[in-house]
């Protein structure tokens, strides 16, 4: 099923916006807390009138409407939305939701659920949308484009990747790459595997996921399998949970008791209770830092310094930073044995984004393709290239 997006209203007096209702309003129901967080960080949280259950990023006043698999359609329609935003798996938009949206002229904006940090960045802002000629695509334009917030989205994305780069630099100094098991629910040994955003975050702070790619993204383990994995650190990702007690006292950890694995014997079971700890969103820098502190405890001071760094100021100053690169597998072995190349940070966003003429919104073709906005060449304030001396032309009689 093709994923639809409503960005069909063109503006002659300013940047493109999402389509509006008769009252000139864009009213969004967000069924993905990660998208709620991004939209709010882009300064458009006031557009969100409805959210999914347990959405920690929900703006004040937004009504809860269930989630995309158990949607309260009456509650959704009562909010008179113009758009429903969501993240979907390979099965796509549930047919019941799509039918409800079509019947009520509500536009569904559905992004494929991201598998790594780079895909999250593409949802926030996709630099290919600046290409001339524009590419054709079968997924929605980035939030920055849909919200007419390309500049803000670019800054958010660059700041996030700068933060992750600094964390990678710091943790790369550690001579050890701890073997880590990430758990969603230790009470039934549900783990977090590869092919996930959190696996990418773990790799970027120089930890090694003990699970193989064949294990899947959220496997449920048994004690025998856990014993064979021998994790040195166990991270429990459970937002807003109460602090862990020792293994012998905490009922949540009952299946880990008396296990002959380093993480249990050395009491290296760490709770990550960040309210947005499971969101593939703009909070990922904080989650990566929490992971880094847990698996590199001797580097806590350096990690804290990274989190205090004003990366926005570094961006404005154009400071060179190594860019974190996509990795299908985490690094293994001692530090430096498979180090990532260091690249210059991208130029300041003001140097690549047009700041002048308005652009037209990407219309949805009949075939369901997104024709990404055709942005004019950027108007930049960078020093112009050296000019050749003009050739003297003979005067005409």
C-alpha positions as a LaTeX table, in Angstrom:
\begin{tabular}{lrrr}
\hline
Residue & $x$ (\AA) & $y$ (\AA) & $z$ (\AA) \\
\hline
Unk1 & 0.00 & 0.00 & 0.00 \\
Unk2 & 1.34 & 3.37 & $-0.97$ \\
Unk3 & 1.83 & 5.87 & 1.81 \\
Unk4 & 0.08 & 9.19 & 1.27 \\
Unk5 & 1.00 & 12.66 & 2.35 \\
Unk6 & $-0.94$ & 15.89 & 2.28 \\
Unk7 & 1.24 & 18.74 & 1.15 \\
Unk8 & $-0.78$ & 19.78 & $-1.86$ \\
Unk9 & $-1.47$ & 23.43 & $-1.08$ \\
Unk10 & 0.89 & 25.81 & $-2.80$ \\
Unk11 & 1.69 & 29.24 & $-1.48$ \\
Unk12 & 2.57 & 32.25 & $-3.56$ \\
Unk13 & 3.55 & 34.35 & $-0.55$ \\
Unk14 & 5.70 & 31.99 & 1.45 \\
Unk15 & 6.96 & 28.45 & 1.90 \\
Unk16 & 4.70 & 25.41 & 1.36 \\
Unk17 & 2.48 & 24.16 & 4.11 \\
Unk18 & 0.47 & 21.04 & 4.76 \\
Unk19 & $-3.04$ & 21.28 & 3.35 \\
Unk20 & $-5.62$ & 23.01 & 5.54 \\
Unk21 & $-9.33$ & 22.71 & 6.26 \\
Unk22 & $-11.99$ & 25.30 & 5.45 \\
Unk23 & $-11.00$ & 27.30 & 8.52 \\
Unk24 & $-7.39$ & 27.51 & 7.36 \\
Unk25 & $-6.18$ & 25.03 & 9.98 \\
Unk26 & $-3.87$ & 22.03 & 9.79 \\
Unk27 & $-5.01$ & 19.55 & 12.44 \\
Unk28 & $-2.75$ & 16.53 & 13.00 \\
Unk29 & $-3.39$ & 13.29 & 14.83 \\
Unk30 & 0.01 & 11.70 & 15.54 \\
Unk31 & $-0.01$ & 7.95 & 16.12 \\
Unk32 & 3.80 & 7.81 & 16.46 \\
Unk33 & 5.32 & 9.40 & 19.57 \\
Unk34 & 8.62 & 9.74 & 17.69 \\
Unk35 & 6.93 & 11.93 & 15.08 \\
Unk36 & 5.13 & 13.89 & 17.81 \\
Unk37 & 8.53 & 14.69 & 19.30 \\
Unk38 & 10.01 & 15.76 & 15.96 \\
Unk39 & 7.02 & 17.91 & 15.00 \\
Unk40 & 7.11 & 19.61 & 18.40 \\
Unk41 & 10.86 & 20.19 & 18.15 \\
Unk42 & 10.27 & 21.83 & 14.77 \\
Unk43 & 7.99 & 24.32 & 16.50 \\
Unk44 & 4.72 & 22.97 & 15.12 \\
Unk45 & 3.35 & 21.17 & 18.18 \\
Unk46 & 0.26 & 23.40 & 18.11 \\
Unk47 & $-0.88$ & 21.55 & 14.97 \\
Unk48 & $-1.19$ & 18.28 & 16.93 \\
Unk49 & $-4.71$ & 17.77 & 18.26 \\
Unk50 & $-4.58$ & 14.03 & 18.94 \\
Unk51 & $-1.94$ & 11.48 & 19.97 \\
Unk52 & $-1.51$ & 7.78 & 20.61 \\
Unk53 & $-1.63$ & 6.22 & 24.06 \\
Unk54 & 1.49 & 6.68 & 26.23 \\
Unk55 & 2.89 & 9.48 & 24.07 \\
Unk56 & 5.41 & 11.22 & 26.32 \\
Unk57 & 6.00 & 13.91 & 23.70 \\
Unk58 & 2.33 & 14.91 & 23.46 \\
Unk59 & 1.76 & 18.67 & 23.54 \\
Unk60 & $-0.55$ & 20.01 & 26.21 \\
Unk61 & $-4.21$ & 19.66 & 25.30 \\
Unk62 & $-3.79$ & 16.87 & 22.73 \\
Unk63 & $-6.43$ & 14.16 & 23.09 \\
Unk64 & $-5.55$ & 10.45 & 23.33 \\
Unk65 & $-7.13$ & 8.38 & 20.54 \\
Unk66 & $-5.57$ & 4.93 & 21.07 \\
Unk67 & $-2.93$ & 3.66 & 18.67 \\
Unk68 & $-2.92$ & 2.72 & 15.02 \\
Unk69 & $-3.78$ & $-0.93$ & 15.71 \\
Unk70 & $-6.51$ & $-0.08$ & 18.27 \\
Unk71 & $-7.77$ & 3.26 & 17.09 \\
Unk72 & $-10.82$ & 4.95 & 18.56 \\
Unk73 & $-12.20$ & 6.22 & 15.26 \\
Unk74 & $-14.95$ & 8.22 & 16.94 \\
Unk75 & $-12.38$ & 10.06 & 19.02 \\
Unk76 & $-10.26$ & 10.71 & 15.92 \\
Unk77 & $-13.14$ & 12.08 & 13.84 \\
Unk78 & $-14.33$ & 14.23 & 16.72 \\
Unk79 & $-11.03$ & 16.10 & 16.47 \\
Unk80 & $-11.70$ & 16.93 & 12.78 \\
Unk81 & $-8.13$ & 16.13 & 11.66 \\
Unk82 & $-6.74$ & 17.06 & 8.29 \\
Unk83 & $-3.84$ & 14.58 & 8.63 \\
Unk84 & $-2.90$ & 11.41 & 10.47 \\
Unk85 & 0.85 & 10.91 & 10.95 \\
Unk86 & 2.24 & 7.48 & 11.74 \\
Unk87 & 5.13 & 5.05 & 11.36 \\
Unk88 & 4.30 & 1.71 & 9.80 \\
Unk89 & 5.92 & $-1.69$ & 9.39 \\
Unk90 & 6.27 & $-3.48$ & 6.06 \\
Unk91 & 2.55 & $-4.32$ & 6.21 \\
Unk92 & 1.80 & $-0.63$ & 5.68 \\
Unk93 & $-1.18$ & 1.36 & 6.85 \\
Unk94 & $-3.91$ & $-0.83$ & 8.42 \\
Unk95 & $-6.81$ & $-1.12$ & 5.98 \\
Unk96 & $-9.39$ & $-0.01$ & 8.53 \\
Unk97 & $-7.46$ & 3.16 & 9.28 \\
Unk98 & $-6.94$ & 3.94 & 5.60 \\
Unk99 & $-10.61$ & 3.34 & 4.83 \\
Unk100 & $-11.68$ & 5.65 & 7.65 \\
Unk101 & $-9.28$ & 8.34 & 6.43 \\
Unk102 & $-10.42$ & 8.07 & 2.80 \\
Unk103 & $-14.09$ & 8.24 & 3.78 \\
Unk104 & $-13.51$ & 11.42 & 5.76 \\
Unk105 & $-10.97$ & 13.11 & 3.47 \\
Unk106 & $-8.19$ & 12.78 & 6.03 \\
Unk107 & $-4.67$ & 12.43 & 4.60 \\
Unk108 & $-2.46$ & 9.66 & 6.04 \\
Unk109 & 1.26 & 10.43 & 6.24 \\
Unk110 & 3.04 & 7.16 & 6.91 \\
Unk111 & 6.80 & 6.76 & 7.24 \\
Unk112 & 8.43 & 3.31 & 7.23 \\
Unk113 & 9.62 & 2.49 & 10.74 \\
Unk114 & 13.33 & 3.41 & 10.80 \\
Unk115 & 15.98 & 0.71 & 11.20 \\
Unk116 & 18.92 & 2.98 & 12.04 \\
Unk117 & 19.85 & 6.52 & 12.99 \\
Unk118 & 20.36 & 7.63 & 9.40 \\
Unk119 & 16.79 & 6.70 & 8.51 \\
Unk120 & 15.53 & 8.74 & 11.47 \\
Unk121 & 17.53 & 11.66 & 10.13 \\
Unk122 & 15.93 & 11.24 & 6.71 \\
Unk123 & 12.47 & 11.48 & 8.24 \\
Unk124 & 13.48 & 14.72 & 9.92 \\
Unk125 & 15.15 & 16.22 & 6.85 \\
Unk126 & 16.22 & 14.67 & 3.56 \\
Unk127 & 18.97 & 16.59 & 1.79 \\
Unk128 & 18.05 & 14.95 & $-1.53$ \\
Unk129 & 14.98 & 17.18 & $-1.57$ \\
Unk130 & 17.35 & 20.01 & $-2.48$ \\
Unk131 & 18.45 & 18.26 & $-5.67$ \\
Unk132 & 17.81 & 19.73 & $-9.09$ \\
Unk133 & 16.11 & 18.04 & $-10.85$ \\
Unk134 & 14.17 & 16.68 & $-7.88$ \\
Unk135 & 14.07 & 12.93 & $-7.32$ \\
Unk136 & 10.91 & 10.85 & $-7.47$ \\
Unk137 & 10.01 & 8.92 & $-4.36$ \\
Unk138 & 7.34 & 6.64 & $-2.98$ \\
Unk139 & 7.57 & 7.76 & 0.64 \\
Unk140 & 6.45 & 11.07 & 2.15 \\
Unk141 & 8.75 & 14.07 & 2.01 \\
Unk142 & 10.64 & 14.78 & 5.20 \\
Unk143 & 8.94 & 16.52 & 8.11 \\
Unk144 & 11.08 & 19.58 & 7.52 \\
Unk145 & 9.66 & 19.91 & 4.02 \\
Unk146 & 6.07 & 19.09 & 4.95 \\
Unk147 & 6.13 & 21.57 & 7.82 \\
Unk148 & 7.92 & 24.25 & 5.80 \\
Unk149 & 10.68 & 24.04 & 8.39 \\
Unk150 & 13.60 & 22.94 & 6.24 \\
Unk151 & 16.07 & 25.23 & 7.97 \\
Unk152 & 15.04 & 24.21 & 11.49 \\
Unk153 & 14.96 & 20.52 & 10.53 \\
Unk154 & 18.44 & 20.71 & 9.04 \\
Unk155 & 19.77 & 22.30 & 12.20 \\
Unk156 & 18.11 & 19.70 & 14.43 \\
Unk157 & 19.49 & 16.88 & 12.33 \\
Unk158 & 23.01 & 18.29 & 12.17 \\
Unk159 & 23.07 & 18.99 & 15.91 \\
Unk160 & 21.96 & 15.41 & 16.64 \\
Unk161 & 24.64 & 13.92 & 14.41 \\
Unk162 & 27.29 & 16.21 & 15.86 \\
Unk163 & 26.36 & 15.02 & 19.36 \\
Unk164 & 26.58 & 11.38 & 18.28 \\
Unk165 & 29.93 & 12.08 & 16.63 \\
Unk166 & 31.33 & 13.53 & 19.83 \\
Unk167 & 30.08 & 10.55 & 21.83 \\
Unk168 & 31.71 & 8.21 & 19.33 \\
Unk169 & 35.01 & 10.07 & 19.61 \\
Unk170 & 35.01 & 9.88 & 23.40 \\
Unk171 & 33.99 & 6.24 & 23.74 \\
Unk172 & 36.39 & 5.19 & 20.99 \\
Unk173 & 39.21 & 5.92 & 23.46 \\
Unk174 & 38.16 & 2.94 & 25.54 \\
Unk175 & 40.30 & $-0.09$ & 24.75 \\
Unk176 & 37.37 & $-2.42$ & 25.37 \\
Unk177 & 34.21 & $-3.02$ & 23.33 \\
Unk178 & 31.80 & $-4.41$ & 25.95 \\
Unk179 & 29.42 & $-7.16$ & 24.87 \\
Unk180 & 25.94 & $-5.83$ & 25.58 \\
Unk181 & 22.47 & $-7.34$ & 25.76 \\
Unk182 & 19.65 & $-4.80$ & 25.41 \\
Unk183 & 16.39 & $-5.92$ & 27.01 \\
Unk184 & 12.90 & $-4.52$ & 26.65 \\
Unk185 & 11.38 & $-6.72$ & 29.33 \\
Unk186 & 13.66 & $-8.77$ & 31.61 \\
Unk187 & 10.64 & $-10.47$ & 33.20 \\
Unk188 & 10.19 & $-12.55$ & 30.03 \\
Unk189 & 13.69 & $-12.01$ & 28.52 \\
Unk190 & 12.50 & $-9.96$ & 25.54 \\
Unk191 & 15.60 & $-8.47$ & 23.97 \\
Unk192 & 16.39 & $-5.80$ & 21.40 \\
Unk193 & 18.27 & $-7.09$ & 18.39 \\
Unk194 & 20.06 & $-5.81$ & 15.34 \\
Unk195 & 18.32 & $-4.00$ & 12.51 \\
Unk196 & 17.06 & $-1.44$ & 15.05 \\
Unk197 & 17.80 & 2.19 & 15.83 \\
Unk198 & 19.01 & 1.22 & 19.30 \\
Unk199 & 21.47 & $-1.28$ & 17.86 \\
Unk200 & 22.87 & 1.55 & 15.75 \\
Unk201 & 23.11 & 3.81 & 18.81 \\
Unk202 & 24.94 & 1.05 & 20.69 \\
Unk203 & 27.43 & 0.67 & 17.85 \\
Unk204 & 28.02 & 4.41 & 17.71 \\
Unk205 & 29.04 & 4.46 & 21.39 \\
Unk206 & 31.30 & 1.47 & 20.81 \\
Unk207 & 29.31 & $-1.35$ & 22.31 \\
Unk208 & 28.74 & $-4.75$ & 20.69 \\
Unk209 & 25.29 & $-6.30$ & 20.54 \\
Unk210 & 25.63 & $-9.94$ & 21.64 \\
Unk211 & 22.70 & $-10.94$ & 19.44 \\
Unk212 & 23.29 & $-11.96$ & 15.85 \\
Unk213 & 21.32 & $-10.56$ & 12.94 \\
Unk214 & 19.51 & $-13.91$ & 12.64 \\
Unk215 & 17.97 & $-13.41$ & 16.09 \\
Unk216 & 15.57 & $-10.77$ & 14.77 \\
Unk217 & 14.74 & $-7.32$ & 16.05 \\
Unk218 & 12.91 & $-8.25$ & 19.28 \\
Unk219 & 13.63 & $-11.90$ & 20.12 \\
Unk220 & 12.37 & $-13.57$ & 23.27 \\
Unk221 & 15.23 & $-15.50$ & 24.85 \\
Unk222 & 15.38 & $-18.39$ & 27.28 \\
Unk223 & 17.90 & $-18.85$ & 30.08 \\
Unk224 & 19.97 & $-21.33$ & 28.07 \\
Unk225 & 20.32 & $-18.89$ & 25.19 \\
Unk226 & 21.16 & $-16.04$ & 27.54 \\
Unk227 & 23.82 & $-18.18$ & 29.20 \\
Unk228 & 25.42 & $-18.88$ & 25.82 \\
Unk229 & 25.54 & $-15.15$ & 24.95 \\
Unk230 & 27.63 & $-14.20$ & 28.02 \\
Unk231 & 26.86 & $-10.45$ & 28.00 \\
Unk232 & 29.18 & $-8.22$ & 30.00 \\
Unk233 & 26.50 & $-5.55$ & 30.37 \\
Unk234 & 22.70 & $-5.81$ & 30.33 \\
Unk235 & 20.78 & $-2.64$ & 29.48 \\
Unk236 & 17.11 & $-2.59$ & 30.47 \\
Unk237 & 15.27 & $-0.03$ & 28.34 \\
Unk238 & 12.11 & 0.74 & 30.27 \\
Unk239 & 10.90 & 4.37 & 30.16 \\
Unk240 & 9.89 & 5.96 & 33.46 \\
Unk241 & 10.44 & 2.71 & 35.36 \\
Unk242 & 11.40 & 2.60 & 39.03 \\
Unk243 & 15.10 & 2.01 & 39.83 \\
Unk244 & 16.39 & $-1.54$ & 39.76 \\
Unk245 & 17.19 & $-3.39$ & 42.95 \\
Unk246 & 19.85 & $-6.12$ & 43.28 \\
Unk247 & 19.06 & $-9.20$ & 41.21 \\
Unk248 & 18.06 & $-11.27$ & 44.24 \\
Unk249 & 15.60 & $-8.59$ & 45.39 \\
Unk250 & 14.01 & $-7.33$ & 42.18 \\
Unk251 & 11.05 & $-9.34$ & 40.91 \\
Unk252 & 11.63 & $-7.99$ & 37.40 \\
Unk253 & 15.00 & $-9.74$ & 37.32 \\
Unk254 & 13.91 & $-13.10$ & 38.67 \\
Unk255 & 14.87 & $-14.94$ & 35.45 \\
Unk256 & 18.41 & $-13.58$ & 35.74 \\
Unk257 & 19.05 & $-14.91$ & 39.22 \\
Unk258 & 21.97 & $-17.29$ & 39.75 \\
Unk259 & 23.02 & $-17.02$ & 36.13 \\
Unk260 & 26.69 & $-17.56$ & 35.37 \\
Unk261 & 27.08 & $-14.57$ & 33.04 \\
Unk262 & 29.44 & $-11.61$ & 33.59 \\
Unk263 & 26.69 & $-8.96$ & 33.66 \\
Unk264 & 24.89 & $-10.71$ & 36.51 \\
Unk265 & 27.99 & $-11.72$ & 38.48 \\
Unk266 & 29.48 & $-8.22$ & 38.24 \\
Unk267 & 26.18 & $-6.42$ & 38.88 \\
Unk268 & 26.26 & $-4.63$ & 35.54 \\
Unk269 & 22.53 & $-4.57$ & 34.86 \\
Unk270 & 21.62 & $-0.95$ & 34.13 \\
Unk271 & 18.21 & 0.62 & 33.73 \\
Unk272 & 17.71 & 3.30 & 31.06 \\
Unk273 & 14.51 & 4.98 & 32.21 \\
Unk274 & 14.49 & 8.06 & 29.98 \\
Unk275 & 10.82 & 8.91 & 29.24 \\
Unk276 & 11.55 & 8.80 & 25.51 \\
Unk277 & 14.08 & 6.02 & 25.68 \\
Unk278 & 12.40 & 3.89 & 23.03 \\
Unk279 & 11.67 & 6.63 & 20.51 \\
Unk280 & 13.60 & 6.81 & 17.22 \\
Unk281 & 13.54 & 10.59 & 17.39 \\
Unk282 & 15.43 & 13.75 & 18.26 \\
Unk283 & 16.02 & 12.48 & 21.82 \\
Unk284 & 18.47 & 9.83 & 20.54 \\
Unk285 & 21.53 & 11.78 & 21.67 \\
Unk286 & 20.39 & 11.53 & 25.29 \\
Unk287 & 19.68 & 7.81 & 24.91 \\
Unk288 & 23.11 & 7.21 & 23.36 \\
Unk289 & 24.73 & 9.06 & 26.25 \\
Unk290 & 22.86 & 6.91 & 28.79 \\
Unk291 & 24.06 & 3.79 & 26.97 \\
Unk292 & 27.61 & 5.13 & 26.90 \\
Unk293 & 27.64 & 5.82 & 30.65 \\
Unk294 & 26.38 & 2.30 & 31.35 \\
Unk295 & 28.90 & 0.44 & 29.19 \\
Unk296 & 31.87 & 2.81 & 29.74 \\
Unk297 & 31.47 & 3.80 & 33.43 \\
Unk298 & 35.06 & 5.02 & 33.76 \\
Unk299 & 34.38 & 7.63 & 31.07 \\
Unk300 & 31.32 & 9.18 & 32.70 \\
Unk301 & 32.99 & 12.56 & 33.17 \\
Unk302 & 33.98 & 12.82 & 29.50 \\
Unk303 & 30.51 & 11.72 & 28.41 \\
Unk304 & 28.90 & 14.35 & 30.64 \\
Unk305 & 31.14 & 16.99 & 29.07 \\
Unk306 & 29.93 & 15.96 & 25.62 \\
Unk307 & 26.33 & 16.37 & 26.71 \\
Unk308 & 27.09 & 19.84 & 28.05 \\
Unk309 & 28.68 & 20.88 & 24.77 \\
Unk310 & 26.73 & 23.51 & 22.85 \\
Unk311 & 26.72 & 21.75 & 19.50 \\
Unk312 & 24.56 & 24.49 & 18.00 \\
Unk313 & 27.36 & 26.97 & 18.74 \\
Unk314 & 29.88 & 24.61 & 17.13 \\
Unk315 & 27.64 & 24.39 & 14.09 \\
Unk316 & 27.34 & 28.15 & 13.84 \\
Unk317 & 31.10 & 28.47 & 14.11 \\
Unk318 & 31.56 & 25.89 & 11.36 \\
Unk319 & 33.80 & 23.71 & 13.54 \\
Unk320 & 35.01 & 20.52 & 11.88 \\
Unk321 & 33.63 & 17.36 & 13.46 \\
Unk322 & 33.86 & 13.74 & 12.40 \\
Unk323 & 30.60 & 12.57 & 10.88 \\
Unk324 & 29.11 & 9.35 & 12.20 \\
Unk325 & 28.77 & 6.94 & 9.32 \\
Unk326 & 26.10 & 4.29 & 8.83 \\
Unk327 & 27.24 & 0.89 & 10.05 \\
Unk328 & 25.50 & $-2.37$ & 9.41 \\
Unk329 & 27.49 & $-4.03$ & 12.20 \\
Unk330 & 29.12 & $-2.62$ & 15.33 \\
Unk331 & 32.87 & $-2.38$ & 15.64 \\
Unk332 & 34.63 & $-5.33$ & 17.20 \\
Unk333 & 37.99 & $-5.84$ & 18.80 \\
Unk334 & 40.22 & $-3.27$ & 20.47 \\
Unk335 & 39.86 & 0.44 & 19.86 \\
Unk336 & 41.16 & 1.50 & 16.50 \\
Unk337 & 41.01 & $-1.96$ & 14.92 \\
Unk338 & 38.06 & $-0.98$ & 12.72 \\
Unk339 & 37.88 & 2.74 & 13.18 \\
Unk340 & 35.47 & 4.80 & 11.11 \\
Unk341 & 37.01 & 7.29 & 8.69 \\
Unk342 & 36.81 & 10.86 & 9.95 \\
Unk343 & 34.99 & 13.20 & 7.64 \\
Unk344 & 34.48 & 16.91 & 7.77 \\
Unk345 & 31.12 & 17.93 & 9.19 \\
Unk346 & 28.62 & 19.14 & 6.60 \\
Unk347 & 28.71 & 22.88 & 5.92 \\
Unk348 & 26.43 & 25.10 & 7.99 \\
Unk349 & 22.87 & 24.59 & 6.85 \\
Unk350 & 22.58 & 28.21 & 5.82 \\
Unk351 & 25.11 & 27.41 & 3.09 \\
Unk352 & 22.99 & 24.69 & 1.52 \\
Unk353 & 19.42 & 25.85 & 2.06 \\
Unk354 & 17.71 & 28.49 & $-0.04$ \\
Unk355 & 16.59 & 31.37 & 2.13 \\
Unk356 & 14.92 & 33.50 & $-0.49$ \\
Unk357 & 12.29 & 32.62 & $-3.10$ \\
Unk358 & 9.24 & 30.62 & $-2.01$ \\
Unk359 & 9.03 & 27.06 & $-3.24$ \\
Unk360 & 6.09 & 24.99 & $-4.40$ \\
Unk361 & 4.83 & 22.02 & $-2.44$ \\
Unk362 & 5.44 & 18.52 & $-3.87$ \\
Unk363 & 2.19 & 17.36 & $-5.49$ \\
Unk364 & 1.12 & 13.75 & $-5.28$ \\
Unk365 & 0.86 & 12.25 & $-8.76$ \\
Unk366 & $-1.91$ & 9.91 & $-9.79$ \\
Unk367 & 0.49 & 6.99 & $-9.59$ \\
Unk368 & 1.23 & 7.82 & $-5.95$ \\
Unk369 & 4.73 & 9.18 & $-6.50$ \\
Unk370 & 6.01 & 12.08 & $-4.50$ \\
Unk371 & 7.58 & 14.71 & $-6.68$ \\
Unk372 & 9.90 & 16.42 & $-4.25$ \\
Unk373 & 9.98 & 20.19 & $-4.22$ \\
Unk374 & 12.10 & 21.83 & $-6.85$ \\
Unk375 & 14.10 & 24.35 & $-4.88$ \\
Unk376 & 15.92 & 27.11 & $-6.75$ \\
Unk377 & 19.72 & 27.32 & $-6.42$ \\
Unk378 & 20.64 & 28.48 & $-2.90$ \\
Unk379 & 21.11 & 32.13 & $-2.11$ \\
Unk380 & 24.15 & 32.07 & 0.17 \\
Unk381 & 26.26 & 34.67 & 1.86 \\
Unk382 & 29.50 & 32.70 & 1.50 \\
Unk383 & 32.38 & 34.53 & $-0.18$ \\
Unk384 & 32.05 & 34.32 & $-3.96$ \\
Unk385 & 34.72 & 32.44 & $-5.93$ \\
Unk386 & 37.55 & 34.48 & $-7.44$ \\
Unk387 & 36.55 & 36.09 & $-10.68$ \\
Unk388 & 38.66 & 36.24 & $-13.77$ \\
Unk389 & 39.58 & 39.64 & $-15.07$ \\
Unk390 & 37.06 & 40.73 & $-17.69$ \\
Unk391 & 38.15 & 40.51 & $-21.27$ \\
Unk392 & 38.49 & 43.91 & $-22.89$ \\
Unk393 & 36.03 & 44.26 & $-25.76$ \\
Unk394 & 36.92 & 46.57 & $-28.66$ \\
Unk395 & 34.69 & 49.64 & $-28.77$ \\
Unk396 & 32.12 & 49.72 & $-31.54$ \\
Unk397 & 32.17 & 52.59 & $-33.98$ \\
\hline
\end{tabular}
